[in-house]
Amino acid sequence: MTDTASGETFHGPAGARQNMEGWFTPFPDANVEIVNLIAGDEWVAIEAIGRGTHTGPLHGPGGEVPPTGKSLTLPFCSTLRITAGKIVSGRDYYNLAAVMQQLGLMPEPAAATA
């Protein structure tokens, strides 16, 4: 599984667990709303919205971010390749800047002026 926003790659069941812990540790109350699910012979695409409150440490490429107590609403998309009933690869797509902005770690973009 590849997290396209962070560039991290996770391998096997242990990697899948590490990837999920990377979200459920900082957002223990997280929930996911599936908006669309499209399935083919070997591929599945999932459009979803993740929501949670940042109450645990968030580990990232730049180090650890302590809890901010702020809420996060994050639209994302995952693609999964399934062979013999098992996930063999996948990619997660989301806006990392939106995560940082909602947690107060990056300023909101300035409004465009005409």
Buried (B, 14 or more C-beta within 10 A) or exposed (E): BBBBBBEBEBEEEEEBEBBEEBBEBBBEEBEBEEEEEEEEEEEBEBBBEBBBBBBBEBBBEEEEBEBBEEEBEBBBBBBBBBEEEEBEBBBBBBEBEBBBBBBEBEEEEEEEEE
